[in-house]
Amino acid sequence: MNILLVEDDRRASEFLSQGLRALGHQVEQRFDGEAGLKAAMQGQYDVLLLDRMLPKLDGLDVVKRLRGIGNDTPTLILSALDEVDERVQGLRAGGDDYLAKPYHLEELTARLEALTRRKGASSLNDRLKLADLELDARARKVTRGGKKIDLTTREFQLLEFLMRHARQVVTRTMILEGVWDYHFDPKTNVIDVHISRLRQAIDKDFTVQLLHTVRGAGYTLSEDP
């Protein structure tokens, strides 16, 4: 993997870079938010490893700006802040994953691999359709009734997963394993946050609602109530 690491703690950055390089990855280092944003905008990276608290430009602002210009590089946010609200903020900003410090290198690399694997799988697949909702996985494009719908990387992955299981009830566990590739703390509301945002995006301006909550079971994407 070609990784951009943005971490202001130079000792931690060097330690992590050495560990990742020893595993065969290429790592470029930046030490503040502005330098990290510039590098991410100019380079081609498989994944962005981004510290939450950065000088000059906060990590969340970095990922927000990248998403704002259509840069969907998979992003793992690192932070010493481990409260649920902090994790939700990171995901809402456009981050694809969130890992609290301290962490084990093995878990970090597993998550990076999951992010790049998920992006690679999406890019190889073709078009999906349910009613007037269409998803082009290759072009990373979603439309409904001919209207373009803008989604974050994670929202897009969630919608793709739901469309591949259209008219089926999918549980929270299935979503965690299918979209995030691992288990979150069961107390986190990360799925609810993303389902809510996805529902707003694909259903808000349309008469027929497609994304349904099945009480006590999970969710389903269906043209039928």
VENQUI-V820528 format. One record per backbone hydrogen bond with DSSP energy under -0.5 kcal/mol. NH is the residue of the N-H (numbers start at 1). CO is the residue of the C=O. If there is no record, write none. Layout:
nh=[NH:NH]
co=[CO:CO]
This chain:
nh=[3:3:4:5:5:6:6:7:7:10:13:14:15:16:17:18:19:20:21:22:23:23:24:25:26:28:30:33:36:37:38:39:40:41:42:43:45:46:47:48:49:49:50:50:51:52:54:57:59:60:62:63:64:65:66:67:68:69:69:70:71:72:76:77:77:78:79:82:87:88:89:90:91:92:93:94:95:96:97:99:101:108:109:110:111:112:113:114:115:116:117:118:119:120:121:122:123:124:125:125:128:130:133:134:134:135:136:137:137:140:141:142:143:144:145:147:149:156:157:158:159:160:161:162:163:164:165:165:166:167:168:170:170:175:176:177:178:179:180:180:181:182:188:193:194:195:196:197:198:199:200:201:202:203:204:204:206:209:212:212:214:214:215:217:218:219:220:222:222]
co=[1:26:47:3:28:4:49:5:30:8:9:10:11:12:13:14:15:16:17:18:19:20:21:20:1:3:5:55:32:33:34:35:36:37:38:39:43:2:2:74:4:47:48:76:6:78:52:55:52:52:58:59:60:61:62:63:64:65:66:67:66:70:48:75:97:50:99:80:83:84:85:86:87:88:89:91:90:75:75:77:79:104:105:106:107:108:109:110:111:112:113:114:115:116:117:118:119:120:121:122:135:133:130:132:143:128:141:126:135:136:136:149:134:147:132:144:142:152:153:154:155:156:157:158:159:160:161:162:163:221:165:168:219:171:172:173:174:175:175:176:176:176:185:189:190:191:192:193:194:195:196:197:198:199:199:200:203:207:210:220:212:218:213:214:214:170:212:210:220]
